[in-house]
C-alpha cells in the first residue's frame, strides 16, 4: 500500500507539472495579424524614423515619383480618377492622358505623380503652376480664350493697349485683385434665393433654391472642362474654365445642356436645376481661384 501511495503521489505531481507547462504554452488570445499586401502608401508618408515612402506595396517606385512636389504635377489621392483630376486642375482629361503616356486612363495608382500642365518646349507658353498643396488650374497652352486677348499669356491685355499685356497681379486675401483675369463681369447663375452661404469648413460655395427645370446660367464667358456625374456629392456637374485663374462649378443639375470643350457665353443656359445627389432641388455654385474655393460674394453683384 505504501508503494501504491508513493506511485499515486508521483503521478499527481507529474500531472500537475504537465498542466502548468501546458498552461504556460497555450495561447492567451488570437495573435495579431498584419496585412502587408493591401495598404496603399502615398508619397511623402514616412515610416517611423525612416525616409519618405516612394514605392508601392511591392517595392516598385511609384510612377512619376521623381516629379513629386514639383510645380505642374499632381499626386493621385484615394478616390481620384482622370476626369476628377482634370476637373480640379482645369485641364481636359484627354490631355492629361496624352501628356503622361497613359495606356489605360482607368488604371492610376494612389501616389502616382501626373503632369497636369502642357510639356515645355516649342512655341507653347506655359505659366508656372501654383503650389501642389492645393489642386489648381494651371495654364493650358491650347486654350482658346473666349474674350479677345492680344496673346495667350496668364494676363489679359491692358485696356487700350495694343499688343501689350499687364503683368499678373496677385489677389489680396480680402477680395479680387485689379488684374484683368478678375474682370469677368460675373452674374448670378440662378434667380432663386440664397439658402446657404459660403463657409470654408462646411460649404465651398453658394446653395441657390429653385424648382426642377429652372435655368442654370454661365456666370461668365468660358469653356466647359467637365460635364458629367463622376464626382461624388455633386450629382450632375458642370465646370467652366474662364481663364488661367478662375473656374466655376454648377452642381446637382437635372439636365446638362453643354458638352466638354464647348465654349459658352455669360448668361447662356447650360443646365436645368435639379436635385441629383442632393436632398432638395437647388444649385450648388462655386467659384475657384487657382483651384481654391473662394467666397462668391466677392465677385457676384449685389441683388
C-alpha positions as CSV (number, residue, x, y, z in Angstrom):
1,X,0.0,0.0,0.0
2,X,2.8,2.3,0.8
3,X,4.3,1.7,-2.7
4,X,0.9,2.3,-4.3
5,X,0.6,5.6,-2.3
6,X,4.0,6.7,-3.5
7,X,3.1,6.0,-7.1
8,X,-0.1,7.9,-6.7
9,X,1.7,10.9,-5.2
10,X,4.3,10.8,-8.0
11,X,1.6,10.6,-10.7
12,X,-0.3,13.5,-9.2
13,X,2.9,15.6,-9.1
14,X,3.7,14.7,-12.7
15,X,0.1,15.6,-13.8
16,X,0.3,19.0,-12.0
17,X,3.7,19.8,-13.7
18,X,2.2,18.9,-17.2
19,X,-0.8,21.1,-16.6
20,X,1.4,24.0,-15.5
21,X,3.6,23.7,-18.6
22,X,0.6,23.4,-20.9
23,X,-1.0,26.5,-19.3
24,X,2.2,28.5,-19.9
25,X,2.5,27.5,-23.5
26,X,-1.2,27.8,-24.5
27,X,-2.1,31.0,-26.4
28,X,-4.0,33.5,-24.4
29,X,-5.7,35.1,-27.4
30,X,-5.5,35.4,-31.1
31,X,-2.2,36.6,-32.4
32,X,-2.2,39.9,-34.2
33,X,-2.5,39.7,-38.0
34,X,-0.5,42.1,-40.1
35,X,-1.7,42.6,-43.7
36,X,1.3,43.8,-45.7
37,X,-0.2,43.5,-49.1
38,X,-3.3,45.7,-49.1
39,X,-2.1,49.0,-47.6
40,X,-1.8,51.9,-50.0
41,X,1.1,54.3,-49.3
42,X,1.2,57.8,-50.7
43,X,4.5,59.7,-51.5
44,X,5.7,61.8,-48.6
45,X,4.4,59.4,-46.0
46,X,7.1,58.2,-43.6
47,X,7.9,55.2,-41.7
48,X,8.9,55.7,-38.0
49,X,12.3,57.2,-38.1
50,X,12.6,56.4,-41.8
51,X,12.7,58.3,-45.2
52,X,9.6,59.2,-47.2
53,X,8.0,56.2,-48.9
54,X,8.3,56.4,-52.7
55,X,7.4,52.8,-53.6
56,X,4.2,50.8,-53.8
57,X,3.5,47.7,-51.6
58,X,5.5,45.5,-54.0
59,X,8.6,47.7,-53.7
60,X,8.4,49.2,-57.2
61,X,8.9,53.0,-57.5
62,X,5.6,54.9,-57.9
63,X,5.2,56.2,-61.5
64,X,6.4,59.7,-61.8
65,X,7.6,59.9,-58.2
66,X,10.7,61.8,-59.3
67,X,8.4,64.8,-60.0
68,X,6.7,64.7,-56.6
69,X,6.3,68.2,-55.2
70,X,7.3,70.0,-58.5
71,X,5.1,72.7,-59.9
72,X,2.7,71.5,-62.5
73,X,2.5,67.9,-61.2
74,X,-0.3,66.2,-59.2
75,X,0.0,63.3,-56.8
76,X,-3.0,60.9,-57.2
77,X,-5.1,60.7,-54.0
78,X,-7.6,58.0,-52.9
79,X,-10.8,58.2,-54.9
80,X,-9.2,60.2,-57.7
81,X,-10.0,59.5,-61.4
82,X,-8.5,61.1,-64.5
83,X,-11.8,63.0,-65.0
84,X,-11.7,64.3,-61.4
85,X,-8.1,65.4,-61.7
86,X,-8.9,67.1,-65.0
87,X,-11.8,69.0,-63.4
88,X,-9.8,70.1,-60.4
89,X,-6.8,71.3,-62.4
90,X,-8.9,72.9,-65.2
91,X,-7.5,70.6,-67.9
92,X,-9.1,68.2,-70.4
93,X,-8.6,64.7,-69.0
94,X,-7.7,63.5,-72.6
95,X,-4.7,65.9,-72.5
96,X,-3.5,64.6,-69.1
97,X,-3.7,61.1,-70.5
98,X,-1.6,62.2,-73.5
99,X,1.0,64.2,-71.5
100,X,1.6,61.2,-69.3
101,X,1.5,58.5,-72.0
102,X,-1.1,56.5,-70.1
103,X,-2.1,53.3,-71.9
104,X,-5.2,52.9,-69.7
105,X,-6.6,56.1,-68.1
106,X,-8.7,53.9,-65.7
107,X,-5.6,52.4,-64.2
108,X,-3.9,55.0,-62.0
109,X,-2.3,54.4,-58.6
110,X,-2.6,56.3,-55.4
111,X,0.7,58.2,-55.0
112,X,1.4,58.2,-58.8
113,X,2.5,61.7,-59.9
114,X,1.0,63.1,-63.1
115,X,1.8,66.1,-65.3
116,X,-1.1,68.5,-65.3
117,X,0.3,71.3,-67.4
118,X,1.5,71.0,-71.1
119,X,5.1,69.9,-71.6
120,X,7.5,72.8,-72.0
121,X,9.3,73.4,-75.3
122,X,8.4,74.6,-78.7
123,X,6.2,77.6,-79.1
124,X,4.0,76.6,-76.1
125,X,3.8,79.3,-73.4
126,X,3.4,77.7,-70.0
127,X,2.9,79.7,-66.8
128,X,4.4,78.5,-63.6
129,X,1.8,76.3,-61.8
130,X,0.8,77.1,-58.2
131,X,2.0,75.0,-55.3
132,X,0.7,71.4,-55.3
133,X,-0.5,71.7,-51.8
134,X,-3.9,72.5,-53.3
135,X,-5.1,71.4,-56.8
136,X,-5.1,74.5,-59.0
137,X,-6.0,75.5,-62.5
138,X,-2.6,75.7,-64.4
139,X,-2.1,77.4,-67.7
140,X,-3.3,75.4,-70.7
141,X,-1.4,76.4,-73.8
142,X,-4.1,75.1,-76.2
143,X,-6.9,77.1,-74.5
144,X,-8.7,79.4,-76.9
145,X,-9.8,82.4,-74.8
146,X,-13.5,83.4,-75.1
147,X,-12.8,87.1,-74.6
148,X,-10.4,88.7,-77.1
149,X,-6.8,88.8,-75.9
150,X,-3.7,90.1,-77.5
151,X,-1.8,86.9,-76.8
152,X,-2.1,83.7,-74.8
153,X,-0.5,84.6,-71.5
154,X,-1.5,84.5,-67.9
155,X,-2.5,88.2,-68.0
156,X,-5.2,89.9,-70.0
157,X,-4.2,92.9,-72.2
158,X,-4.4,96.3,-70.6
159,X,-7.3,98.4,-71.6
160,X,-6.5,100.5,-74.7
161,X,-3.1,98.8,-75.1
162,X,-2.1,97.2,-78.4
163,X,-0.1,94.0,-78.3
164,X,1.0,94.6,-74.7
165,X,-0.2,92.9,-71.5
166,X,-0.4,93.7,-67.9
167,X,1.8,91.7,-65.5
168,X,-0.1,89.2,-63.4
169,X,-1.4,90.7,-60.1
170,X,-1.9,88.6,-57.0
171,X,-5.3,89.0,-55.4
172,X,-5.4,90.2,-51.9
173,X,-7.0,87.9,-49.2
174,X,-9.8,90.3,-48.8
175,X,-11.1,90.1,-52.4
176,X,-10.3,90.0,-56.1
177,X,-7.3,92.0,-57.4
178,X,-7.3,94.5,-60.2
179,X,-5.8,92.0,-62.6
180,X,-7.6,91.6,-65.9
181,X,-8.2,87.9,-65.1
182,X,-10.6,89.1,-62.4
183,X,-12.6,91.4,-64.7
184,X,-15.1,88.9,-65.9
185,X,-18.4,90.8,-65.3
186,X,-19.8,88.0,-63.1
187,X,-23.6,87.4,-62.9
188,X,-25.7,85.2,-60.7
189,X,-26.1,81.7,-62.1
190,X,-29.7,81.3,-61.0
191,X,-32.6,83.6,-59.9
192,X,-33.6,81.7,-56.8
193,X,-32.9,82.8,-53.2
194,X,-29.7,82.1,-51.3
195,X,-30.3,79.2,-48.9
196,X,-26.7,78.5,-47.8
197,X,-23.7,80.8,-48.0
198,X,-20.0,80.2,-48.2
199,X,-18.3,78.5,-45.3
200,X,-14.7,77.3,-45.7
201,X,-15.4,74.4,-43.3
202,X,-18.8,73.3,-44.5
203,X,-19.9,74.8,-47.8
204,X,-17.4,75.7,-50.5
205,X,-19.8,77.9,-52.4
206,X,-23.5,79.1,-52.6
207,X,-26.6,77.0,-52.5
208,X,-29.4,78.6,-54.5
209,X,-33.0,77.5,-54.4
210,X,-35.3,76.9,-57.3
211,X,-37.7,74.5,-59.0
212,X,-36.8,71.4,-61.0
213,X,-36.1,72.6,-64.6
214,X,-35.2,76.2,-63.7
215,X,-32.4,77.6,-65.9
216,X,-28.8,77.4,-64.7
217,X,-26.7,80.2,-66.4
218,X,-23.0,80.6,-67.0
219,X,-21.7,83.2,-64.6
220,X,-19.1,84.4,-67.1
221,X,-17.7,83.6,-70.5
222,X,-15.8,80.3,-70.5
223,X,-15.2,76.8,-71.8
224,X,-16.6,73.6,-70.4
225,X,-13.9,71.4,-68.9
226,X,-16.2,68.9,-67.2
227,X,-19.8,67.8,-67.8
228,X,-20.9,64.6,-66.0
229,X,-21.8,62.8,-62.8
230,X,-18.4,61.3,-61.8
231,X,-17.7,63.4,-58.7
232,X,-19.4,62.1,-55.6
233,X,-21.5,64.6,-53.8
234,X,-22.0,66.9,-56.8
235,X,-24.5,65.0,-58.9
236,X,-24.8,66.2,-62.5
237,X,-22.0,68.7,-62.6
238,X,-20.6,71.3,-65.0
239,X,-17.3,73.0,-64.5
240,X,-16.3,76.0,-66.6
241,X,-12.8,77.4,-67.1
242,X,-12.9,81.2,-67.6
243,X,-9.2,82.0,-67.8
244,X,-6.0,80.9,-66.2
245,X,-7.2,81.9,-62.8
246,X,-10.9,81.1,-62.4
247,X,-13.2,78.1,-62.6
248,X,-16.8,77.8,-61.7
249,X,-18.8,74.7,-60.7
250,X,-22.6,74.1,-61.1
251,X,-23.8,71.0,-59.2
252,X,-27.0,68.9,-58.6
253,X,-28.5,69.6,-62.1
254,X,-31.4,67.7,-63.5
255,X,-30.2,68.1,-67.1
256,X,-26.8,69.1,-68.7
257,X,-27.1,71.2,-71.9
258,X,-23.4,71.6,-72.8
259,X,-20.6,69.2,-73.6
260,X,-16.9,69.2,-72.7
261,X,-14.7,71.6,-74.6
262,X,-17.7,73.7,-75.7
263,X,-17.4,77.5,-75.4
264,X,-20.2,79.3,-73.6
265,X,-21.2,82.9,-73.1
266,X,-22.1,84.7,-69.9
267,X,-25.8,84.2,-69.3
268,X,-26.1,81.2,-71.5
269,X,-28.4,78.4,-70.2
270,X,-26.0,75.5,-69.5
271,X,-28.2,73.2,-67.4
272,X,-31.6,72.8,-65.7
273,X,-31.8,72.8,-61.9
274,X,-32.4,69.5,-60.1
275,X,-31.6,67.5,-57.0
276,X,-29.1,64.9,-58.3
277,X,-27.1,63.8,-55.3
278,X,-28.8,66.4,-53.1
279,X,-31.6,66.4,-50.5
280,X,-33.7,69.0,-52.4
281,X,-33.8,70.9,-55.7
282,X,-31.0,73.5,-55.6
283,X,-28.0,74.8,-57.4
284,X,-24.7,74.4,-55.7
285,X,-22.4,77.1,-57.2
286,X,-18.6,77.5,-56.6
287,X,-16.0,80.0,-57.8
288,X,-12.5,78.6,-57.6
289,X,-9.4,80.9,-57.8
290,X,-6.3,78.9,-58.8
291,X,-8.1,75.8,-57.7
292,X,-9.2,77.1,-54.3
293,X,-12.8,77.8,-53.5
294,X,-13.4,81.5,-52.7
295,X,-16.4,83.4,-51.4
296,X,-18.8,84.2,-54.3
297,X,-19.9,87.4,-52.5
298,X,-16.5,88.9,-53.5
299,X,-17.4,88.6,-57.2
300,X,-21.2,88.4,-57.7
301,X,-23.1,91.7,-58.0
302,X,-25.4,92.7,-55.2
303,X,-29.1,91.8,-55.6
